Amino acid sequence: MFQRTTEDALRRVGVRVHWVEDWYYSHHVGTAGGSVHCVTNVQRNLSGTTPWWHQA
């Protein structure tokens, strides 16, 4: 239900979601016992935007 709701909401604003199962990595390998929020990552295509430091 969470995945479907999230995908539907983000699709309406042009965001495509790809889910990755990272329980083992985020809890044992990469964070020495951390949680999934410690390794959450996002990829964005910003090629059509102006960097904030160039904006008026």
mmJSON file of the N, C-alpha and C atoms, coordinates in Angstrom:
{"data_MODEL":{"atom_site":{
"group_PDB":["ATOM","ATOM","ATOM","ATOM","ATOM","ATOM","ATOM","ATOM","ATOM","ATOM","ATOM","ATOM","ATOM","ATOM","ATOM","ATOM","ATOM","ATOM","ATOM","ATOM","ATOM","ATOM","ATOM","ATOM","ATOM","ATOM","ATOM","ATOM","ATOM","ATOM","ATOM","ATOM","ATOM","ATOM","ATOM","ATOM","ATOM","ATOM","ATOM","ATOM","ATOM","ATOM","ATOM","ATOM","ATOM","ATOM","ATOM","ATOM","ATOM","ATOM","ATOM","ATOM","ATOM","ATOM","ATOM","ATOM","ATOM","ATOM","ATOM","ATOM","ATOM","ATOM","ATOM","ATOM","ATOM","ATOM","ATOM","ATOM","ATOM","ATOM","ATOM","ATOM","ATOM","ATOM","ATOM","ATOM","ATOM","ATOM","ATOM","ATOM","ATOM","ATOM","ATOM","ATOM","ATOM","ATOM","ATOM","ATOM","ATOM","ATOM","ATOM","ATOM","ATOM","ATOM","ATOM","ATOM","ATOM","ATOM","ATOM","ATOM","ATOM","ATOM","ATOM","ATOM","ATOM","ATOM","ATOM","ATOM","ATOM","ATOM","ATOM","ATOM","ATOM","ATOM","ATOM","ATOM","ATOM","ATOM","ATOM","ATOM","ATOM","ATOM","ATOM","ATOM","ATOM","ATOM","ATOM","ATOM","ATOM","ATOM","ATOM","ATOM","ATOM","ATOM","ATOM","ATOM","ATOM","ATOM","ATOM","ATOM","ATOM","ATOM","ATOM","ATOM","ATOM","ATOM","ATOM","ATOM","ATOM","ATOM","ATOM","ATOM","ATOM","ATOM","ATOM","ATOM","ATOM","ATOM","ATOM","ATOM","ATOM","ATOM","ATOM","ATOM","ATOM","ATOM","ATOM","ATOM"],
"id":[1,2,3,4,5,6,7,8,9,10,11,12,13,14,15,16,17,18,19,20,21,22,23,24,25,26,27,28,29,30,31,32,33,34,35,36,37,38,39,40,41,42,43,44,45,46,47,48,49,50,51,52,53,54,55,56,57,58,59,60,61,62,63,64,65,66,67,68,69,70,71,72,73,74,75,76,77,78,79,80,81,82,83,84,85,86,87,88,89,90,91,92,93,94,95,96,97,98,99,100,101,102,103,104,105,106,107,108,109,110,111,112,113,114,115,116,117,118,119,120,121,122,123,124,125,126,127,128,129,130,131,132,133,134,135,136,137,138,139,140,141,142,143,144,145,146,147,148,149,150,151,152,153,154,155,156,157,158,159,160,161,162,163,164,165,166,167,168],
"type_symbol":["N","C","C","N","C","C","N","C","C","N","C","C","N","C","C","N","C","C","N","C","C","N","C","C","N","C","C","N","C","C","N","C","C","N","C","C","N","C","C","N","C","C","N","C","C","N","C","C","N","C","C","N","C","C","N","C","C","N","C","C","N","C","C","N","C","C","N","C","C","N","C","C","N","C","C","N","C","C","N","C","C","N","C","C","N","C","C","N","C","C","N","C","C","N","C","C","N","C","C","N","C","C","N","C","C","N","C","C","N","C","C","N","C","C","N","C","C","N","C","C","N","C","C","N","C","C","N","C","C","N","C","C","N","C","C","N","C","C","N","C","C","N","C","C","N","C","C","N","C","C","N","C","C","N","C","C","N","C","C","N","C","C","N","C","C","N","C","C"],
"label_atom_id":["N","CA","C","N","CA","C","N","CA","C","N","CA","C","N","CA","C","N","CA","C","N","CA","C","N","CA","C","N","CA","C","N","CA","C","N","CA","C","N","CA","C","N","CA","C","N","CA","C","N","CA","C","N","CA","C","N","CA","C","N","CA","C","N","CA","C","N","CA","C","N","CA","C","N","CA","C","N","CA","C","N","CA","C","N","CA","C","N","CA","C","N","CA","C","N","CA","C","N","CA","C","N","CA","C","N","CA","C","N","CA","C","N","CA","C","N","CA","C","N","CA","C","N","CA","C","N","CA","C","N","CA","C","N","CA","C","N","CA","C","N","CA","C","N","CA","C","N","CA","C","N","CA","C","N","CA","C","N","CA","C","N","CA","C","N","CA","C","N","CA","C","N","CA","C","N","CA","C","N","CA","C","N","CA","C","N","CA","C","N","CA","C","N","CA","C"],
"label_alt_id":[null,null,null,null,null,null,null,null,null,null,null,null,null,null,null,null,null,null,null,null,null,null,null,null,null,null,null,null,null,null,null,null,null,null,null,null,null,null,null,null,null,null,null,null,null,null,null,null,null,null,null,null,null,null,null,null,null,null,null,null,null,null,null,null,null,null,null,null,null,null,null,null,null,null,null,null,null,null,null,null,null,null,null,null,null,null,null,null,null,null,null,null,null,null,null,null,null,null,null,null,null,null,null,null,null,null,null,null,null,null,null,null,null,null,null,null,null,null,null,null,null,null,null,null,null,null,null,null,null,null,null,null,null,null,null,null,null,null,null,null,null,null,null,null,null,null,null,null,null,null,null,null,null,null,null,null,null,null,null,null,null,null,null,null,null,null,null,null],
"label_comp_id":["MET","MET","MET","PHE","PHE","PHE","GLN","GLN","GLN","ARG","ARG","ARG","THR","THR","THR","THR","THR","THR","GLU","GLU","GLU","ASP","ASP","ASP","ALA","ALA","ALA","LEU","LEU","LEU","ARG","ARG","ARG","ARG","ARG","ARG","VAL","VAL","VAL","GLY","GLY","GLY","VAL","VAL","VAL","ARG","ARG","ARG","VAL","VAL","VAL","HIS","HIS","HIS","TRP","TRP","TRP","VAL","VAL","VAL","GLU","GLU","GLU","ASP","ASP","ASP","TRP","TRP","TRP","TYR","TYR","TYR","TYR","TYR","TYR","SER","SER","SER","HIS","HIS","HIS","HIS","HIS","HIS","VAL","VAL","VAL","GLY","GLY","GLY","THR","THR","THR","ALA","ALA","ALA","GLY","GLY","GLY","GLY","GLY","GLY","SER","SER","SER","VAL","VAL","VAL","HIS","HIS","HIS","CYS","CYS","CYS","VAL","VAL","VAL","THR","THR","THR","ASN","ASN","ASN","VAL","VAL","VAL","GLN","GLN","GLN","ARG","ARG","ARG","ASN","ASN","ASN","LEU","LEU","LEU","SER","SER","SER","GLY","GLY","GLY","THR","THR","THR","THR","THR","THR","PRO","PRO","PRO","TRP","TRP","TRP","TRP","TRP","TRP","HIS","HIS","HIS","GLN","GLN","GLN","ALA","ALA","ALA"],
"label_asym_id":["A","A","A","A","A","A","A","A","A","A","A","A","A","A","A","A","A","A","A","A","A","A","A","A","A","A","A","A","A","A","A","A","A","A","A","A","A","A","A","A","A","A","A","A","A","A","A","A","A","A","A","A","A","A","A","A","A","A","A","A","A","A","A","A","A","A","A","A","A","A","A","A","A","A","A","A","A","A","A","A","A","A","A","A","A","A","A","A","A","A","A","A","A","A","A","A","A","A","A","A","A","A","A","A","A","A","A","A","A","A","A","A","A","A","A","A","A","A","A","A","A","A","A","A","A","A","A","A","A","A","A","A","A","A","A","A","A","A","A","A","A","A","A","A","A","A","A","A","A","A","A","A","A","A","A","A","A","A","A","A","A","A","A","A","A","A","A","A"],
"label_entity_id":["1","1","1","1","1","1","1","1","1","1","1","1","1","1","1","1","1","1","1","1","1","1","1","1","1","1","1","1","1","1","1","1","1","1","1","1","1","1","1","1","1","1","1","1","1","1","1","1","1","1","1","1","1","1","1","1","1","1","1","1","1","1","1","1","1","1","1","1","1","1","1","1","1","1","1","1","1","1","1","1","1","1","1","1","1","1","1","1","1","1","1","1","1","1","1","1","1","1","1","1","1","1","1","1","1","1","1","1","1","1","1","1","1","1","1","1","1","1","1","1","1","1","1","1","1","1","1","1","1","1","1","1","1","1","1","1","1","1","1","1","1","1","1","1","1","1","1","1","1","1","1","1","1","1","1","1","1","1","1","1","1","1","1","1","1","1","1","1"],
"label_seq_id":[1,1,1,2,2,2,3,3,3,4,4,4,5,5,5,6,6,6,7,7,7,8,8,8,9,9,9,10,10,10,11,11,11,12,12,12,13,13,13,14,14,14,15,15,15,16,16,16,17,17,17,18,18,18,19,19,19,20,20,20,21,21,21,22,22,22,23,23,23,24,24,24,25,25,25,26,26,26,27,27,27,28,28,28,29,29,29,30,30,30,31,31,31,32,32,32,33,33,33,34,34,34,35,35,35,36,36,36,37,37,37,38,38,38,39,39,39,40,40,40,41,41,41,42,42,42,43,43,43,44,44,44,45,45,45,46,46,46,47,47,47,48,48,48,49,49,49,50,50,50,51,51,51,52,52,52,53,53,53,54,54,54,55,55,55,56,56,56],
"pdbx_PDB_ins_code":[null,null,null,null,null,null,null,null,null,null,null,null,null,null,null,null,null,null,null,null,null,null,null,null,null,null,null,null,null,null,null,null,null,null,null,null,null,null,null,null,null,null,null,null,null,null,null,null,null,null,null,null,null,null,null,null,null,null,null,null,null,null,null,null,null,null,null,null,null,null,null,null,null,null,null,null,null,null,null,null,null,null,null,null,null,null,null,null,null,null,null,null,null,null,null,null,null,null,null,null,null,null,null,null,null,null,null,null,null,null,null,null,null,null,null,null,null,null,null,null,null,null,null,null,null,null,null,null,null,null,null,null,null,null,null,null,null,null,null,null,null,null,null,null,null,null,null,null,null,null,null,null,null,null,null,null,null,null,null,null,null,null,null,null,null,null,null,null],
"Cartn_x":[0.82,0.0,0.876,1.94,2.833,3.468,3.963,4.607,3.631,2.465,1.483,1.06,0.805,0.404,1.506,2.728,3.868,4.061,4.036,4.206,3.119,1.883,0.773,0.927,1.281,1.429,2.584,3.695,4.855,4.683,3.981,3.725,2.957,2.062,1.268,2.122,3.306,4.189,5.414,5.34,6.379,7.581,7.452,8.562,8.345,9.376,9.337,10.112,9.513,10.1,10.646,11.853,12.445,12.79,12.213,12.447,13.645,14.453,15.616,15.553,15.681,15.689,17.087,17.221,18.542,18.572,17.69,17.635,18.969,19.519,20.762,21.895,22.038,23.122,22.967,21.775,21.588,21.613,21.423,21.421,22.677,23.442,24.581,25.88,25.828,27.054,27.531,26.686,27.139,27.066,26.297,26.098,26.383,26.932,27.248,26.041,24.884,23.702,22.73,22.901,21.998,20.661,19.916,18.611,18.582,17.483,17.388,17.494,17.07,17.177,18.629,19.537,20.963,21.539,20.883,21.422,20.433,19.373,18.403,19.077,18.841,19.497,18.502,18.804,17.935,18.791,18.32,18.964,18.024,18.568,17.761,18.45,17.669,18.192,17.972,19.035,18.957,19.49,19.609,20.206,19.408,18.13,17.309,17.102,17.873,17.681,18.886,18.679,19.756,20.229,21.542,22.028,21.572,21.304,20.79,21.757,23.053,24.03,24.105,23.412,23.352,22.027,21.109,19.794,19.845,18.981,18.948,18.349],
"Cartn_y":[-1.18,0.0,1.262,1.258,2.41,2.668,1.601,1.764,2.319,1.755,2.179,3.63,3.993,5.361,6.355,5.998,6.871,7.032,5.921,5.973,6.807,6.621,7.389,8.877,9.235,10.657,11.285,10.602,11.162,11.164,10.179,10.132,11.379,11.861,13.055,14.302,14.318,15.475,15.14,14.043,13.711,12.968,12.342,11.611,10.116,9.445,7.994,7.345,6.402,5.761,4.387,4.094,2.762,2.303,1.195,0.69,-0.236,-0.153,-1.009,-1.606,-2.915,-3.564,-3.446,-2.7,-2.49,-2.744,-3.599,-3.904,-4.436,-5.435,-6.04,-5.017,-4.288,-3.304,-2.217,-1.68,-0.545,-0.932,-2.193,-2.61,-3.359,-3.865,-4.692,-4.301,-4.001,-3.824,-2.376,-1.458,-0.101,0.853,0.535,1.526,1.0,-0.176,-0.766,-0.747,-1.141,-1.258,-0.103,0.763,1.891,1.447,2.374,2.08,2.514,2.196,2.48,3.98,4.838,6.274,6.728,5.911,6.25,6.098,5.329,5.074,5.412,6.126,6.499,7.423,7.185,7.956,8.306,9.364,9.85,10.205,9.884,10.33,11.309,12.422,13.439,13.88,14.141,14.719,16.225,16.96,18.409,19.141,18.442,19.035,20.224,20.301,21.412,22.531,22.53,23.537,24.473,25.604,26.568,26.393,26.267,26.12,27.297,27.019,28.048,29.216,28.976,30.059,30.952,30.575,31.405,32.158,31.879,32.513,33.872,34.777,36.126,36.134],
"Cartn_z":[0.0,0.0,0.0,0.796,0.85,-0.513,-1.138,-2.437,-3.471,-3.559,-4.553,-4.321,-3.084,-2.759,-3.102,-2.751,-3.048,-4.541,-5.27,-6.721,-7.378,-6.98,-7.554,-7.302,-6.086,-5.745,-6.51,-6.595,-7.281,-8.799,-9.339,-10.779,-11.23,-10.381,-10.737,-10.909,-10.32,-10.467,-11.322,-12.065,-13.022,-12.479,-11.308,-10.712,-10.93,-11.41,-11.611,-10.471,-9.792,-8.616,-8.996,-8.532,-8.651,-7.24,-6.814,-5.472,-5.464,-4.41,-4.239,-2.837,-2.744,-1.449,-0.862,0.214,0.795,2.293,2.772,4.195,4.708,4.042,4.526,4.513,3.419,3.343,4.401,4.537,5.439,6.912,7.211,8.618,9.045,8.109,8.507,7.807,6.539,5.77,5.78,5.354,5.109,6.278,7.302,8.36,9.751,9.855,11.166,12.098,11.572,12.398,12.283,11.296,11.106,10.541,10.041,9.473,8.025,7.341,5.908,5.624,6.549,6.306,6.233,6.751,6.697,5.294,4.436,3.104,1.993,2.305,1.276,0.279,-0.993,-2.024,-3.121,-3.831,-4.898,-6.093,-7.28,-8.505,-9.181,-9.635,-10.293,-11.58,-12.604,-13.835,-13.748,-13.528,-13.376,-14.603,-15.726,-16.916,-17.446,-17.174,-17.677,-16.67,-15.605,-14.564,-14.477,-13.871,-13.626,-12.191,-11.973,-10.598,-9.721,-8.455,-7.555,-7.446,-7.593,-7.443,-8.683,-9.782,-10.982,-11.089,-10.209,-10.254,-9.559,-10.039,-9.471,-8.084],
"occupancy":[1.0,1.0,1.0,1.0,1.0,1.0,1.0,1.0,1.0,1.0,1.0,1.0,1.0,1.0,1.0,1.0,1.0,1.0,1.0,1.0,1.0,1.0,1.0,1.0,1.0,1.0,1.0,1.0,1.0,1.0,1.0,1.0,1.0,1.0,1.0,1.0,1.0,1.0,1.0,1.0,1.0,1.0,1.0,1.0,1.0,1.0,1.0,1.0,1.0,1.0,1.0,1.0,1.0,1.0,1.0,1.0,1.0,1.0,1.0,1.0,1.0,1.0,1.0,1.0,1.0,1.0,1.0,1.0,1.0,1.0,1.0,1.0,1.0,1.0,1.0,1.0,1.0,1.0,1.0,1.0,1.0,1.0,1.0,1.0,1.0,1.0,1.0,1.0,1.0,1.0,1.0,1.0,1.0,1.0,1.0,1.0,1.0,1.0,1.0,1.0,1.0,1.0,1.0,1.0,1.0,1.0,1.0,1.0,1.0,1.0,1.0,1.0,1.0,1.0,1.0,1.0,1.0,1.0,1.0,1.0,1.0,1.0,1.0,1.0,1.0,1.0,1.0,1.0,1.0,1.0,1.0,1.0,1.0,1.0,1.0,1.0,1.0,1.0,1.0,1.0,1.0,1.0,1.0,1.0,1.0,1.0,1.0,1.0,1.0,1.0,1.0,1.0,1.0,1.0,1.0,1.0,1.0,1.0,1.0,1.0,1.0,1.0,1.0,1.0,1.0,1.0,1.0,1.0],
"B_iso_or_equiv":[0.0,0.0,0.0,0.0,0.0,0.0,0.0,0.0,0.0,0.0,0.0,0.0,0.0,0.0,0.0,0.0,0.0,0.0,0.0,0.0,0.0,0.0,0.0,0.0,0.0,0.0,0.0,0.0,0.0,0.0,0.0,0.0,0.0,0.0,0.0,0.0,0.0,0.0,0.0,0.0,0.0,0.0,0.0,0.0,0.0,0.0,0.0,0.0,0.0,0.0,0.0,0.0,0.0,0.0,0.0,0.0,0.0,0.0,0.0,0.0,0.0,0.0,0.0,0.0,0.0,0.0,0.0,0.0,0.0,0.0,0.0,0.0,0.0,0.0,0.0,0.0,0.0,0.0,0.0,0.0,0.0,0.0,0.0,0.0,0.0,0.0,0.0,0.0,0.0,0.0,0.0,0.0,0.0,0.0,0.0,0.0,0.0,0.0,0.0,0.0,0.0,0.0,0.0,0.0,0.0,0.0,0.0,0.0,0.0,0.0,0.0,0.0,0.0,0.0,0.0,0.0,0.0,0.0,0.0,0.0,0.0,0.0,0.0,0.0,0.0,0.0,0.0,0.0,0.0,0.0,0.0,0.0,0.0,0.0,0.0,0.0,0.0,0.0,0.0,0.0,0.0,0.0,0.0,0.0,0.0,0.0,0.0,0.0,0.0,0.0,0.0,0.0,0.0,0.0,0.0,0.0,0.0,0.0,0.0,0.0,0.0,0.0,0.0,0.0,0.0,0.0,0.0,0.0],
"pdbx_formal_charge":[null,null,null,null,null,null,null,null,null,null,null,null,null,null,null,null,null,null,null,null,null,null,null,null,null,null,null,null,null,null,null,null,null,null,null,null,null,null,null,null,null,null,null,null,null,null,null,null,null,null,null,null,null,null,null,null,null,null,null,null,null,null,null,null,null,null,null,null,null,null,null,null,null,null,null,null,null,null,null,null,null,null,null,null,null,null,null,null,null,null,null,null,null,null,null,null,null,null,null,null,null,null,null,null,null,null,null,null,null,null,null,null,null,null,null,null,null,null,null,null,null,null,null,null,null,null,null,null,null,null,null,null,null,null,null,null,null,null,null,null,null,null,null,null,null,null,null,null,null,null,null,null,null,null,null,null,null,null,null,null,null,null,null,null,null,null,null,null],
"auth_seq_id":[1,1,1,2,2,2,3,3,3,4,4,4,5,5,5,6,6,6,7,7,7,8,8,8,9,9,9,10,10,10,11,11,11,12,12,12,13,13,13,14,14,14,15,15,15,16,16,16,17,17,17,18,18,18,19,19,19,20,20,20,21,21,21,22,22,22,23,23,23,24,24,24,25,25,25,26,26,26,27,27,27,28,28,28,29,29,29,30,30,30,31,31,31,32,32,32,33,33,33,34,34,34,35,35,35,36,36,36,37,37,37,38,38,38,39,39,39,40,40,40,41,41,41,42,42,42,43,43,43,44,44,44,45,45,45,46,46,46,47,47,47,48,48,48,49,49,49,50,50,50,51,51,51,52,52,52,53,53,53,54,54,54,55,55,55,56,56,56],
"auth_comp_id":["MET","MET","MET","PHE","PHE","PHE","GLN","GLN","GLN","ARG","ARG","ARG","THR","THR","THR","THR","THR","THR","GLU","GLU","GLU","ASP","ASP","ASP","ALA","ALA","ALA","LEU","LEU","LEU","ARG","ARG","ARG","ARG","ARG","ARG","VAL","VAL","VAL","GLY","GLY","GLY","VAL","VAL","VAL","ARG","ARG","ARG","VAL","VAL","VAL","HIS","HIS","HIS","TRP","TRP","TRP","VAL","VAL","VAL","GLU","GLU","GLU","ASP","ASP","ASP","TRP","TRP","TRP","TYR","TYR","TYR","TYR","TYR","TYR","SER","SER","SER","HIS","HIS","HIS","HIS","HIS","HIS","VAL","VAL","VAL","GLY","GLY","GLY","THR","THR","THR","ALA","ALA","ALA","GLY","GLY","GLY","GLY","GLY","GLY","SER","SER","SER","VAL","VAL","VAL","HIS","HIS","HIS","CYS","CYS","CYS","VAL","VAL","VAL","THR","THR","THR","ASN","ASN","ASN","VAL","VAL","VAL","GLN","GLN","GLN","ARG","ARG","ARG","ASN","ASN","ASN","LEU","LEU","LEU","SER","SER","SER","GLY","GLY","GLY","THR","THR","THR","THR","THR","THR","PRO","PRO","PRO","TRP","TRP","TRP","TRP","TRP","TRP","HIS","HIS","HIS","GLN","GLN","GLN","ALA","ALA","ALA"],
"auth_asym_id":["A","A","A","A","A","A","A","A","A","A","A","A","A","A","A","A","A","A","A","A","A","A","A","A","A","A","A","A","A","A","A","A","A","A","A","A","A","A","A","A","A","A","A","A","A","A","A","A","A","A","A","A","A","A","A","A","A","A","A","A","A","A","A","A","A","A","A","A","A","A","A","A","A","A","A","A","A","A","A","A","A","A","A","A","A","A","A","A","A","A","A","A","A","A","A","A","A","A","A","A","A","A","A","A","A","A","A","A","A","A","A","A","A","A","A","A","A","A","A","A","A","A","A","A","A","A","A","A","A","A","A","A","A","A","A","A","A","A","A","A","A","A","A","A","A","A","A","A","A","A","A","A","A","A","A","A","A","A","A","A","A","A","A","A","A","A","A","A"],
"auth_atom_id":["N","CA","C","N","CA","C","N","CA","C","N","CA","C","N","CA","C","N","CA","C","N","CA","C","N","CA","C","N","CA","C","N","CA","C","N","CA","C","N","CA","C","N","CA","C","N","CA","C","N","CA","C","N","CA","C","N","CA","C","N","CA","C","N","CA","C","N","CA","C","N","CA","C","N","CA","C","N","CA","C","N","CA","C","N","CA","C","N","CA","C","N","CA","C","N","CA","C","N","CA","C","N","CA","C","N","CA","C","N","CA","C","N","CA","C","N","CA","C","N","CA","C","N","CA","C","N","CA","C","N","CA","C","N","CA","C","N","CA","C","N","CA","C","N","CA","C","N","CA","C","N","CA","C","N","CA","C","N","CA","C","N","CA","C","N","CA","C","N","CA","C","N","CA","C","N","CA","C","N","CA","C","N","CA","C","N","CA","C","N","CA","C","N","CA","C"],
"pdbx_PDB_model_num":[1,1,1,1,1,1,1,1,1,1,1,1,1,1,1,1,1,1,1,1,1,1,1,1,1,1,1,1,1,1,1,1,1,1,1,1,1,1,1,1,1,1,1,1,1,1,1,1,1,1,1,1,1,1,1,1,1,1,1,1,1,1,1,1,1,1,1,1,1,1,1,1,1,1,1,1,1,1,1,1,1,1,1,1,1,1,1,1,1,1,1,1,1,1,1,1,1,1,1,1,1,1,1,1,1,1,1,1,1,1,1,1,1,1,1,1,1,1,1,1,1,1,1,1,1,1,1,1,1,1,1,1,1,1,1,1,1,1,1,1,1,1,1,1,1,1,1,1,1,1,1,1,1,1,1,1,1,1,1,1,1,1,1,1,1,1,1,1]
}}}
